[in-house]
Structure formats: structure tokens, C-alpha cells
Amino acid sequence: MSPLLASVGAETETAFTMPSINYYAIAPILILFGAAVVSVLVEAFVPQRGRRPVQLVIVVGSIVAALAVTIDLRGTRLVTGEGAIAVDGPTLLMWGALLVIGLLGALLMAERSIDPLGDAFAPRASALPGSEDEQEFTRRGFLQTEVWPFLLFALTGMLVFVASNDLLVMFVALEVMSLPLYLLAGMARRRRLLSQEAALKYFLLGAFSSAFFLYGAAMLYGFSGSVSLVAISDTLSAKTGEGSLVAIGIALLMVGLLFKVAAVPFHQWTPDVYQGAPTPVTGFMAATVKIAAFGALLRVLYVSLGGLRWDWEPMLWIIAALTMLVGSVVAITQTDIKRMLAYSSIAQAGFILVGVVAASPQGLASALFYLVAYAFTTIGTFAVITMVRDASGEATHLSKWAGLGKKSPVVAAVFSLFMLSLAGIPLTSGFVGKFGVFAAAIDSGNTWLVIVGVVASVIAAFFYVRVIVLMYFSDPTPDTASVVIPSAFTTIALTASAVMTIALGVFPQWLLDIITQAGVFIR
């Protein structure tokens, strides 16, 4: 063989070398992805009436199996896939939180007795072909089983998103996570035009966000010659005077991530999507996307851009302060409870950013605790909203909650618990979360940001307490909504959320110990 051919052969052999992958370390991702593919096949080949029970078995079984593997992986710290995926303590913690919250969200979507996918997953009977039985079957929402593959694909993207150690993999995960959510937000299109509007706005703004993220990644690649977070960090450490290329790249990358976090001024999609999407989808999205987006943001800032802390910290200071204040102030003016909770979610993102800005192990730990606590409270809040109804469906206008504490005292008490937690009242998980991020910020010298946070918390407490006062100190009117009796699915989700909200407020140390043992991000 000639030297030239030998050289070509050697290069070809090198080019096609298979990457080294620890498949068990990424088994939770593979389990959910495999289940999502099977779920799509079920939609194609299983008879209509048999899809729902089969899909429920697939979804619940795959999430539980992925959670079991995640627990078995505790203590693992490795980078696999040629450095593209990092499986470390924070990754496993966020995987566990995403899977548990994803399971509770799936239970809400599985509700049968009240058509919970917003009464909105059910089309009008007059618009349906077929017999009366077929129309009733469709009206009850059982044909909308495509929500299950969407949910599994979204969860798969979230798991990859928080574990991505590579900007290209992170972008792919962002799209895998986002596209199913756009579709889920629009699943109520047959009953509410708001759902169509929500999905379209979410898609368009998400497309801009993805473009910013990709352009920022390209800028950083142009500077460092790599999309690996570790390689970018090493290049930044080795070079001085990086100039505008890196600054612009960081800014564009942050825009893409802060959009998913729903931080001001990238929050415009949040109120419309929260209000228009089916309520169980809103609850699932509000809780899980926050964990996934902050997980990716923390990894990028701590692993790749830690050496440029003084470049990105001032930007996050301003964004955190604006997010807390705008979310809290605008929420006061809302009369729709889902829209109010959307602005509440924006304000909560600002509080979590206070911990992120601390840029310390304590800041990381406090942000992770806040994310877990907020997720359980949020899924429980939207579980209650699915149960409060009037003749037209979900009763989301605040006037219809007047006197609810006298008509349904147990449900009102549980909802009050969630409101108090979001307000940061002691003996709830929200108080411990806020205390943690504020303490981390003070230790890092960001006392002024904590002052802004305290002011925003006082403002936010008004609209949370307003709902409680409305339920308990107003008399029921003919317009007051009723509470339907939920099935076991919603009951489990609601009970688990309430128990965790109290447990993390009264006995938070066990979760704090887990977070402490998780350590920091691996390089």
C-alpha cells in the first residue's frame, strides 16, 4: 500500500472512532427516550380505546424506572460521551427532582373525572363525526393521548439539558425540551382561542430565544475553537483581553437561557402561556422548565464562565432586581389567577437569580433547594386550580373564588398553604428557600440585592394574602365556583405537594444534606 493510501486509511480510522460512553450513567435519559418512542408507536398502532391505559403504564413505568436508576447512581461523578454529558451530584439531584415533578404532572394530566387537560382537551360534541358514543368518548378527552409522548420527549430534553457539558448538546436538548411544550400549550385549541395564541407566542419567542443561544454559542466557538464548556473555560483562562467577541457571545447565550427562566425582560411569553395552556400542562411546565433552565444556566456560569464572574455578574444583578420587582408589582393588578401565578413565577425566578449571582457553593446549594421547593408548591397550586370549576369550566377569575373557604374548607386550606409558601412565610418551604438565597447573597457581598428582594417579597405578599382573604373573609355568591371531587391521580399529586411544602419548611435539613453531599459541578 502506498504511503498516501496508508495515510488516508489512518485518518479515516481515526475519524470514525466511536466515542466512549458510559451507558448506565445516562440510563435515565435512555429509558425516557425509549419510552417516548414506544409511546409514539402506541399512538400509531394501538386501537383508540386502548391507548389511554397503555400510555399510562408506559409513562408511569418509565419515569419510576428512570428515578430508580437515578437513585442508584448517587455518588457518581463522571463525564461521558467525549465530554458532552456530565453526571455529577447537581445533575443527579436535578434529574431526581425533574422525574418526581414530571410524575406528579403526569398524574394531573391523567385525571379523568374532571377532564382536567383544561376541559380544554375536549372538543365540542357538535363538531365531532361519528356516533353518540364516539362523541361522548371524544368529549371526555380520552382521544388526546398524544400528550404522553410529548411529555416524555420534553422530560428527556430536560434531563439532557441539565447534564449538558457542551453547548451543541445543550442546544439540541433545548429544542427537544421546547418543541413538545409548544404543542402541549396549544392542545386546548378546540375550546379556547387563548390556547392557540399561547402556543403561537411561545413558539415564536422560543424560536428567537434559540437563535440567540445558537449565535452566542457560535461566538464562543469562534473565540475558543470548541463548544465544550471546559474547553471554553480553559481558553478564557489562558487568554487575556478577550475583547468584544466573548462579551457578545456571553450576552447572546444568556438571552437564550434567561428566556426559559422567564426573567425580565425576556418574560413576555409567560403570562399568555400560563393563562392559555391547559392547567395541568401549565403546572408541569411551570415546575419542570424552571428546574431545567436554571440547571443549564448554573452549569454554564459555574463551569464555563466562572473566570469572567465580574463580566456577567453586573448583568445578572440588574436582571435579578428587575425580575423580582416587575413580577411582584404587575401581579397585583391581575384578576385571573393563572395570570397572577405567571407573574408570581417571574418574581420567583428573580429570587432564585439572587442565589445564582452569589457565585459560590452556598449560592448553588440555596438555588437548588429553592428550585425543588418551588416545584412542589407550583404543581400543587395548579392541581387545586384544576378542581375549582363553574358551569363554563375552570374558574380562574378571582371573583369566582370568593367564599370558597366556606364552601370547600379543605381545598381552600391547602391552597392557602401554597400561597403562604410562595410568599415566604415561616414553616413553609418558600421561607427556607428565600432565607437560603438571601444568606448566600449577603455572604458574597450583594447586600443591596437582598434589600431589593425583601422589598419585592413584601409587595408579593399582598397578592398572595389577597387570595386567602377572598376565600375566607368573603361570603359565597351565586358566581362562586365549586370544587369537583378529584380522582386518585389528582389526590396523590396534591397530597404529595402539600406534604413536601410542609416537610421542607419544618424539616429542611434532610434535603440540605443531600444538596451538600451533591457538591459542585464537575469539569
Backbone torsions as a table, in degrees:
resi	resn	phi	psi	omega
1	MET	NA	136.3	-178.5
2	SER	-69.5	156.3	178.5
3	PRO	-58.1	-34.8	-178.9
4	LEU	-65.3	-46.5	179.7
5	LEU	-64.2	-38.9	178.7
6	ALA	-62.4	-39.7	178.9
7	SER	-65.3	-44.3	178.5
8	VAL	-61.4	-42.4	180.0
9	GLY	-63.0	-40.1	179.2
10	ALA	-65.5	-42.1	178.8
11	GLU	-64.3	-40.0	179.6
12	THR	-64.0	-41.4	179.9
13	GLU	-64.0	-39.6	178.3
14	THR	-67.3	-39.4	-176.2
15	ALA	-65.4	-29.4	-174.8
16	PHE	-105.1	19.6	176.2
17	THR	-66.1	127.4	-178.7
18	MET	-69.1	137.5	178.1
19	PRO	-67.7	150.6	178.1
20	SER	-82.8	119.2	-176.5
21	ILE	-128.6	129.8	172.2
22	ASN	-90.1	97.8	-171.7
23	TYR	-67.9	-31.2	180.0
24	TYR	-69.7	-32.6	179.8
25	ALA	-65.1	-30.2	179.0
26	ILE	-106.1	18.7	-178.4
27	ALA	-57.6	-39.8	178.1
28	PRO	-57.6	-38.6	177.8
29	ILE	-65.5	-45.3	-177.7
30	LEU	-65.4	-37.8	179.9
31	ILE	-62.7	-47.9	-179.3
32	LEU	-66.9	-39.2	179.5
33	PHE	-65.0	-44.5	177.5
34	GLY	-61.2	-41.7	179.0
35	ALA	-65.1	-37.1	178.8
36	ALA	-64.3	-40.9	178.2
37	VAL	-64.6	-44.3	177.6
38	VAL	-62.1	-38.5	179.4
39	SER	-62.3	-37.0	176.1
40	VAL	-64.9	-41.9	179.5
41	LEU	-65.1	-35.4	176.5
42	VAL	-61.2	-42.3	178.2
43	GLU	-60.1	-32.0	-175.5
44	ALA	-83.7	-33.9	-167.7
45	PHE	-118.8	-21.4	-178.3
46	VAL	-82.9	137.5	178.5
47	PRO	-55.7	152.1	-171.4
48	GLN	-52.0	-49.0	-174.4
49	ARG	-73.9	-15.7	-179.4
50	GLY	-96.5	-3.7	-173.7
51	ARG	-69.1	-42.0	-172.9
52	ARG	-59.8	-53.1	179.6
53	PRO	-62.6	-37.8	178.7
54	VAL	-63.9	-44.1	-179.9
55	GLN	-63.8	-39.0	179.3
56	LEU	-63.3	-41.1	178.0
57	VAL	-63.0	-43.4	-179.5
58	ILE	-63.4	-47.7	-175.5
59	VAL	-66.0	-53.7	-177.5
60	VAL	-64.6	-43.0	-179.6
61	GLY	-62.6	-43.3	-177.8
62	SER	-69.0	-39.8	179.7
63	ILE	-66.7	-42.7	178.4
64	VAL	-63.9	-42.0	178.8
65	ALA	-63.7	-43.5	178.6
66	ALA	-63.7	-37.5	179.0
67	LEU	-66.6	-40.1	178.4
68	ALA	-62.4	-41.8	178.1
69	VAL	-66.9	-39.3	178.4
70	THR	-60.2	-42.7	177.8
71	ILE	-64.2	-40.1	-179.9
72	ASP	-66.7	-23.6	-178.7
73	LEU	-84.8	0.0	-176.6
74	ARG	-54.6	139.6	-177.0
75	GLY	90.0	-9.4	-179.6
76	THR	-72.5	135.1	174.7
77	ARG	-141.6	98.2	-179.4
78	LEU	-152.8	160.8	174.4
79	VAL	-116.6	128.2	-175.9
80	THR	-129.2	173.6	-178.7
81	GLY	66.1	43.2	-178.3
82	GLU	55.9	41.3	175.9
83	GLY	84.4	4.4	-174.9
84	ALA	-82.5	-29.4	-177.4
85	ILE	-122.2	128.3	178.0
86	ALA	-111.3	120.1	177.5
87	VAL	-108.8	102.4	-178.4
88	ASP	-135.8	-172.2	-177.1
89	GLY	-57.8	-53.0	178.3
90	PRO	-60.1	-37.0	178.4
91	THR	-61.9	-48.6	-178.2
92	LEU	-65.1	-37.4	177.9
93	LEU	-62.3	-45.4	179.7
94	MET	-70.5	-34.4	173.8
95	TRP	-59.0	-47.3	-180.0
96	GLY	-60.4	-44.4	179.5
97	ALA	-64.0	-43.6	179.8
98	LEU	-62.6	-40.7	-178.0
99	LEU	-69.7	-41.7	179.3
100	VAL	-65.8	-47.8	179.6
101	ILE	-66.3	-37.3	175.9
102	GLY	-61.1	-38.4	177.6
103	LEU	-65.5	-43.4	178.3
104	LEU	-64.7	-39.1	176.2
105	GLY	-63.6	-38.2	177.4
106	ALA	-64.3	-37.0	178.1
107	LEU	-64.2	-38.3	176.9
108	LEU	-63.8	-42.3	-179.8
109	MET	-69.4	-20.7	-178.9
110	ALA	-85.2	-4.8	-179.4
111	GLU	-55.2	135.6	-178.1
112	ARG	-110.4	-37.8	-167.3
113	SER	-70.5	-20.6	-175.6
114	ILE	-124.9	17.4	-179.6
115	ASP	48.5	56.3	-161.7
116	PRO	-73.3	-18.2	-175.6
117	LEU	-70.6	41.0	166.4
118	GLY	93.7	22.4	-164.0
119	ASP	48.7	5.6	-163.2
120	ALA	-102.4	-13.9	176.9
121	PHE	-82.7	-8.3	-176.0
122	ALA	-99.0	124.2	176.7
123	PRO	-76.3	164.5	177.8
124	ARG	-68.0	138.6	-176.7
125	ALA	-61.9	-33.5	-177.4
126	SER	-65.7	-19.4	-177.3
127	ALA	-94.2	4.1	-173.6
128	LEU	-103.7	138.2	173.1
129	PRO	-80.7	170.6	172.0
130	GLY	98.7	-174.4	-176.3
131	SER	-75.3	173.0	178.1
132	GLU	-61.2	-41.0	179.1
133	ASP	-61.3	-43.1	-179.9
134	GLU	-64.5	-38.1	179.1
135	GLN	-65.7	-42.8	179.2
136	GLU	-64.9	-41.4	178.8
137	PHE	-59.2	-43.5	180.0
138	THR	-70.7	-40.4	-177.0
139	ARG	-62.2	-32.2	-180.0
140	ARG	-77.2	-3.3	170.2
141	GLY	91.7	7.7	-174.0
142	PHE	-76.2	-12.9	178.9
143	LEU	-82.5	-9.6	-176.8
144	GLN	-87.4	46.3	-178.2
145	THR	-78.8	-4.9	177.1
146	GLU	-69.7	-8.5	176.3
147	VAL	-63.1	-26.8	-174.6
148	TRP	-71.4	-47.7	174.2
149	PRO	-62.3	-34.8	176.5
150	PHE	-59.9	-46.1	-179.1
151	LEU	-61.4	-43.9	-178.4
152	LEU	-67.3	-40.7	177.4
153	PHE	-65.1	-40.2	178.7
154	ALA	-62.6	-44.4	178.3
155	LEU	-63.8	-39.3	177.4
156	THR	-59.3	-47.1	178.3
157	GLY	-60.6	-38.3	179.6
158	MET	-64.7	-41.7	179.4
159	LEU	-62.6	-41.6	178.8
160	VAL	-69.6	-36.6	-176.6
161	PHE	-59.4	-46.3	-176.4
162	VAL	-77.2	-16.0	-179.2
163	ALA	-101.2	-3.9	-174.2
164	SER	-66.7	127.1	176.3
165	ASN	-111.7	20.5	-172.0
166	ASP	-149.8	130.6	-174.6
167	LEU	-65.2	-32.1	179.6
168	LEU	-69.6	-43.9	176.2
169	VAL	-63.7	-37.8	179.2
170	MET	-63.5	-38.6	178.8
171	PHE	-66.6	-43.2	178.2
172	VAL	-61.2	-43.6	179.0
173	ALA	-63.1	-37.9	178.0
174	LEU	-59.1	-42.3	-179.7
175	GLU	-71.9	-41.2	178.7
176	VAL	-62.5	-35.4	178.2
177	MET	-73.2	-41.1	-169.4
178	SER	-79.9	-43.0	-173.7
179	LEU	-59.0	-44.9	176.1
180	PRO	-62.7	-32.7	179.8
181	LEU	-67.9	-36.2	175.8
182	TYR	-59.6	-42.8	-179.0
183	LEU	-69.5	-41.2	179.0
184	LEU	-62.6	-37.5	-179.9
185	ALA	-63.9	-27.4	-177.7
186	GLY	-98.1	10.2	-175.6
187	MET	-71.3	-13.4	179.7
188	ALA	-95.1	18.9	-171.2
189	ARG	-61.4	-25.1	-174.5
190	ARG	-79.1	-16.6	-179.1
191	ARG	-116.2	-23.7	-177.0
192	ARG	-138.5	122.5	176.9
193	LEU	-65.5	-24.3	177.8
194	LEU	-59.0	-32.3	-179.7
195	SER	-67.5	-40.2	176.5
196	GLN	-62.9	-44.4	179.7
197	GLU	-62.7	-42.0	-179.4
198	ALA	-61.8	-46.9	-178.7
199	ALA	-64.0	-41.6	-178.3
200	LEU	-66.3	-45.0	178.8
201	LYS	-63.7	-42.6	179.7
202	TYR	-61.6	-42.1	-179.4
203	PHE	-66.2	-47.9	-176.7
204	LEU	-65.1	-48.0	179.4
205	LEU	-67.4	-34.0	176.4
206	GLY	-65.6	-34.6	177.5
207	ALA	-65.2	-43.1	176.2
208	PHE	-62.0	-42.4	179.6
209	SER	-59.9	-45.1	179.7
210	SER	-63.2	-38.0	179.2
211	ALA	-64.7	-42.9	177.2
212	PHE	-61.0	-45.3	-180.0
213	PHE	-59.7	-46.3	-176.9
214	LEU	-66.7	-39.3	179.2
215	TYR	-67.0	-39.8	176.3
216	GLY	-63.3	-41.6	176.7
217	ALA	-62.2	-38.2	178.3
218	ALA	-64.3	-39.3	177.4
219	MET	-61.1	-46.5	-179.3
220	LEU	-68.2	-33.1	175.3
221	TYR	-66.2	-40.4	178.3
222	GLY	-62.5	-29.9	179.4
223	PHE	-80.7	-43.8	-171.6
224	SER	-101.8	-18.6	-176.3
225	GLY	77.3	14.7	-179.3
226	SER	-153.4	153.5	174.7
227	VAL	-103.5	2.4	177.6
228	SER	-72.6	133.9	-180.0
229	LEU	-61.3	-39.1	-179.9
230	VAL	-67.8	-43.4	-179.6
231	ALA	-65.1	-38.5	177.6
232	ILE	-63.8	-42.9	178.4
233	SER	-61.8	-44.3	179.9
234	ASP	-64.0	-39.3	179.3
235	THR	-66.4	-40.8	178.3
236	LEU	-63.6	-35.9	179.3
237	SER	-70.7	-34.0	-175.7
238	ALA	-80.3	-29.5	-176.4
239	LYS	-103.9	149.5	175.9
240	THR	-120.0	157.6	180.0
241	GLY	64.2	50.1	-174.7
242	GLU	-63.5	-23.3	174.6
243	GLY	76.4	-161.4	-171.4
244	SER	-76.1	-23.7	-176.5
245	LEU	-59.4	-47.6	-179.8
246	VAL	-69.2	-41.6	-179.3
247	ALA	-60.5	-44.8	178.6
248	ILE	-66.4	-41.8	179.1
249	GLY	-60.0	-43.9	178.9
250	ILE	-63.7	-44.1	-178.7
251	ALA	-61.2	-45.1	-179.1
252	LEU	-66.8	-40.1	178.2
253	LEU	-62.2	-42.3	-180.0
254	MET	-64.5	-36.0	178.5
255	VAL	-59.1	-45.3	179.6
256	GLY	-60.5	-40.9	-178.4
257	LEU	-77.7	-39.9	-179.3
258	LEU	-68.1	-24.4	173.4
259	PHE	-60.9	-46.6	-179.6
260	LYS	-67.9	-30.1	177.4
261	VAL	-72.2	-21.5	-176.0
262	ALA	68.6	44.1	176.6
263	ALA	-90.5	148.7	177.1
264	VAL	-70.0	135.8	7.7
265	PRO	-98.7	27.2	-178.0
266	PHE	-105.5	29.6	-171.4
267	HIS	-102.6	2.8	-166.3
268	GLN	-61.6	-26.6	-179.6
269	TRP	-74.3	-26.0	-166.9
270	THR	-61.4	-52.8	-176.7
271	PRO	-61.4	-42.1	-177.8
272	ASP	-67.6	-41.0	-179.3
273	VAL	-70.0	-42.8	178.9
274	TYR	-60.2	-41.4	-177.6
275	GLN	-74.9	-39.3	-173.3
276	GLY	-85.3	-29.4	-177.4
277	ALA	-72.1	153.2	172.6
278	PRO	-54.3	139.7	-171.1
279	THR	-57.9	-43.2	176.4
280	PRO	-61.3	-35.6	177.0
281	VAL	-66.8	-40.3	177.7
282	THR	-60.4	-45.2	179.1
283	GLY	-61.9	-46.1	178.6
284	PHE	-60.6	-45.8	-177.0
285	MET	-67.5	-44.8	-177.3
286	ALA	-61.1	-37.3	-176.4
287	ALA	-83.0	-47.4	-172.4
288	THR	-79.4	-39.7	-178.6
289	VAL	-63.8	-35.4	178.7
290	LYS	-61.9	-43.8	178.9
291	ILE	-64.2	-47.6	-176.9
292	ALA	-63.8	-45.1	-176.7
293	ALA	-66.8	-43.8	178.7
294	PHE	-68.7	-33.5	176.7
295	GLY	-60.8	-45.6	178.3
296	ALA	-66.7	-41.6	179.7
297	LEU	-61.5	-45.5	179.1
298	LEU	-61.7	-41.5	-179.3
299	ARG	-65.1	-42.8	179.5
300	VAL	-62.7	-45.9	-176.6
301	LEU	-70.3	-41.6	-174.0
302	TYR	-81.7	-37.3	-175.9
303	VAL	-87.8	-45.6	-171.4
304	SER	-96.3	-39.1	-170.6
305	LEU	-113.2	17.6	-180.0
306	GLY	-60.7	-33.0	179.6
307	GLY	-71.7	-14.5	179.5
308	LEU	-109.6	31.4	-176.2
309	ARG	-52.8	-40.7	-176.8
310	TRP	-74.3	-10.1	175.5
311	ASP	-87.3	-41.1	-176.9
312	TRP	-96.1	-18.2	-179.1
313	GLU	-62.0	-46.2	179.6
314	PRO	-58.5	-37.0	178.2
315	MET	-63.4	-44.4	179.9
316	LEU	-70.7	-30.5	174.4
317	TRP	-56.1	-51.6	-177.0
318	ILE	-64.2	-44.9	-178.0
319	ILE	-65.2	-41.4	179.3
320	ALA	-62.2	-45.2	-179.2
321	ALA	-64.3	-45.8	178.9
322	LEU	-63.0	-40.9	-178.0
323	THR	-63.5	-43.7	178.6
324	MET	-63.6	-46.2	-174.7
325	LEU	-73.4	-47.1	-178.7
326	VAL	-63.5	-45.9	179.6
327	GLY	-59.6	-42.4	-176.8
328	SER	-72.3	-42.9	-176.0
329	VAL	-69.8	-46.8	-176.3
330	VAL	-68.8	-30.0	179.2
331	ALA	-61.1	-29.4	-178.5
332	ILE	-62.2	-31.9	-174.4
333	THR	-84.4	-4.8	-173.4
334	GLN	-82.6	141.7	176.4
335	THR	-110.8	-11.5	175.1
336	ASP	-97.2	127.8	-171.3
337	ILE	-67.7	-33.4	177.6
338	LYS	-69.5	-37.6	177.4
339	ARG	-68.9	-36.9	175.9
340	MET	-61.7	-43.2	179.2
341	LEU	-68.6	-25.7	175.6
342	ALA	-64.9	-46.4	177.5
343	TYR	-69.7	-31.3	172.2
344	SER	-60.3	-42.0	178.3
345	SER	-61.9	-38.0	177.4
346	ILE	-63.1	-45.3	178.6
347	ALA	-62.5	-40.3	179.3
348	GLN	-63.2	-36.2	176.0
349	ALA	-60.6	-36.8	176.9
350	GLY	-64.4	-40.4	177.9
351	PHE	-63.7	-40.9	178.7
352	ILE	-65.9	-36.6	178.1
353	LEU	-62.5	-26.3	175.4
354	VAL	-60.3	-41.1	176.4
355	GLY	-69.3	-36.7	179.4
356	VAL	-64.4	-42.0	-178.2
357	VAL	-62.7	-26.9	179.7
358	ALA	-59.1	-28.3	175.8
359	ALA	49.3	51.9	-179.5
360	SER	-146.6	163.2	175.6
361	PRO	-56.3	-36.9	177.5
362	GLN	-66.2	-39.3	177.7
363	GLY	-64.2	-41.5	177.5
364	LEU	-62.1	-46.4	-178.5
365	ALA	-63.7	-42.5	-179.1
366	SER	-67.2	-37.7	178.2
367	ALA	-65.6	-41.2	179.0
368	LEU	-64.4	-41.4	178.6
369	PHE	-62.7	-44.5	-179.1
370	TYR	-60.6	-41.4	-179.2
371	LEU	-61.7	-44.9	-179.3
372	VAL	-65.7	-45.6	-179.2
373	ALA	-62.6	-44.8	-179.2
374	TYR	-63.7	-38.6	-177.6
375	ALA	-62.3	-45.7	-180.0
376	PHE	-65.3	-42.2	179.1
377	THR	-62.6	-41.4	-176.9
378	THR	-67.6	-44.7	-179.0
379	ILE	-63.9	-34.7	177.0
380	GLY	-69.9	-38.4	179.3
381	THR	-60.0	-46.8	-178.7
382	PHE	-74.5	-23.8	173.6
383	ALA	-63.6	-40.0	177.8
384	VAL	-65.8	-41.7	-177.7
385	ILE	-61.5	-34.3	178.4
386	THR	-64.6	-21.2	-175.9
387	MET	-91.4	-17.9	-176.0
388	VAL	-92.0	114.1	-171.2
389	ARG	-141.2	158.2	170.2
390	ASP	-127.6	-164.9	-175.3
391	ALA	-63.9	-26.3	-176.7
392	SER	-92.7	-3.8	-178.8
393	GLY	125.6	-143.4	-179.2
394	GLU	-63.4	133.4	179.7
395	ALA	-98.6	92.3	-175.6
396	THR	-99.8	-10.8	177.5
397	HIS	-74.8	135.4	-174.1
398	LEU	-60.0	-31.4	-178.5
399	SER	-61.2	-26.3	-178.4
400	LYS	-82.6	-3.3	176.4
401	TRP	-96.7	-0.3	-179.6
402	ALA	-63.6	128.3	178.4
403	GLY	75.5	10.5	-177.7
404	LEU	-64.9	-28.1	178.9
405	GLY	-64.9	-24.5	178.7
406	LYS	-88.2	-28.8	179.1
407	LYS	-82.9	-38.7	-178.2
408	SER	-139.2	77.6	-172.5
409	PRO	-62.5	-34.0	-177.5
410	VAL	-69.2	-47.9	179.8
411	VAL	-63.0	-42.0	178.5
412	ALA	-63.2	-37.9	179.2
413	ALA	-65.7	-42.1	178.7
414	VAL	-65.3	-42.6	179.0
415	PHE	-65.1	-36.6	177.1
416	SER	-63.1	-38.2	176.7
417	LEU	-58.9	-45.2	-179.8
418	PHE	-66.3	-38.4	178.2
419	MET	-64.1	-41.5	179.3
420	LEU	-66.1	-36.0	177.7
421	SER	-66.0	-44.5	178.2
422	LEU	-63.3	-30.9	178.7
423	ALA	-76.9	-15.3	179.2
424	GLY	83.9	34.2	179.3
425	ILE	-79.3	140.0	-179.7
426	PRO	-54.1	152.9	-177.8
427	LEU	73.4	15.2	171.0
428	THR	-124.2	162.1	-178.5
429	SER	-64.3	-30.9	-179.8
430	GLY	-63.4	-36.0	178.5
431	PHE	-64.9	-46.4	-179.3
432	VAL	-63.1	-39.4	178.7
433	GLY	-62.9	-47.3	179.6
434	LYS	-66.2	-40.4	178.3
435	PHE	-59.9	-40.2	-178.7
436	GLY	-65.4	-48.2	-178.2
437	VAL	-69.0	-35.3	178.5
438	PHE	-68.0	-40.5	178.7
439	ALA	-64.0	-40.7	178.5
440	ALA	-64.3	-38.8	-180.0
441	ALA	-67.9	-39.7	178.1
442	ILE	-64.6	-42.7	179.2
443	ASP	-62.4	-28.6	-179.9
444	SER	-91.4	4.1	176.7
445	GLY	88.7	15.4	-179.0
446	ASN	-103.5	49.0	-176.4
447	THR	-61.0	-38.4	-178.2
448	TRP	-63.0	-32.7	178.9
449	LEU	-70.3	-33.3	176.7
450	VAL	-66.8	-37.6	177.5
451	ILE	-61.3	-44.1	176.4
452	VAL	-60.8	-40.8	179.5
453	GLY	-63.2	-39.7	178.8
454	VAL	-65.8	-43.2	177.9
455	VAL	-60.7	-44.7	178.9
456	ALA	-63.4	-36.1	178.8
457	SER	-65.1	-39.4	178.2
458	VAL	-64.6	-42.3	178.0
459	ILE	-63.4	-44.2	-178.0
460	ALA	-64.6	-34.2	-178.9
461	ALA	-58.4	-28.8	-178.2
462	PHE	-61.1	-50.7	-174.0
463	PHE	-77.9	-22.7	173.7
464	TYR	-70.0	-47.2	-179.2
465	VAL	-67.7	-30.4	179.1
466	ARG	-57.9	-39.8	179.1
467	VAL	-65.4	-42.2	179.5
468	ILE	-63.1	-45.0	178.3
469	VAL	-60.7	-41.1	-179.8
470	LEU	-62.9	-39.0	-178.0
471	MET	-72.9	-37.2	-170.8
472	TYR	-103.3	-25.3	-173.8
473	PHE	-113.0	15.6	173.4
474	SER	-120.6	146.8	177.9
475	ASP	-82.3	144.9	176.8
476	PRO	-60.2	143.9	177.8
477	THR	-119.0	171.3	176.3
478	PRO	-59.1	-23.3	-179.8
479	ASP	-88.0	-6.7	-178.2
480	THR	-63.4	134.0	-177.1
481	ALA	-73.1	165.2	175.1
482	SER	-110.4	162.7	178.2
483	VAL	-108.7	120.2	179.7
484	VAL	-79.2	158.1	178.7
485	ILE	-82.6	117.9	-176.7
486	PRO	-80.3	162.8	173.5
487	SER	-82.0	-176.3	-179.1
488	ALA	-63.6	-30.2	-177.4
489	PHE	-61.1	-54.2	-179.9
490	THR	-67.1	-36.1	178.9
491	THR	-60.8	-43.1	178.8
492	ILE	-63.6	-46.6	-179.2
493	ALA	-62.3	-42.4	-178.3
494	LEU	-68.6	-43.1	179.9
495	THR	-64.3	-45.4	179.7
496	ALA	-61.0	-40.8	-179.8
497	SER	-65.4	-44.6	-179.6
498	ALA	-65.5	-43.0	179.8
499	VAL	-62.1	-44.4	-179.4
500	MET	-68.3	-34.4	177.9
501	THR	-63.2	-40.2	178.3
502	ILE	-75.6	-44.1	-176.3
503	ALA	-61.7	-42.1	-179.1
504	LEU	-74.6	-15.4	175.8
505	GLY	-89.3	-35.8	-177.6
506	VAL	-92.2	-40.5	-179.3
507	PHE	-126.8	70.5	-175.6
508	PRO	-80.7	-10.7	-168.8
509	GLN	-64.2	-32.6	-177.2
510	TRP	-64.6	-39.7	177.2
511	LEU	-72.9	-37.2	176.9
512	LEU	-61.4	-38.0	177.5
513	ASP	-65.0	-41.6	178.3
514	ILE	-62.1	-43.3	-179.8
515	ILE	-65.9	-40.0	178.7
516	THR	-63.3	-42.9	178.6
517	GLN	-66.8	-27.0	179.6
518	ALA	-64.8	-30.4	177.6
519	GLY	76.2	-153.7	-177.5
520	VAL	-109.0	177.3	-178.2
521	PHE	-68.0	139.3	176.2
522	ILE	-81.6	149.2	176.8
523	ARG	-94.9	NA	NA
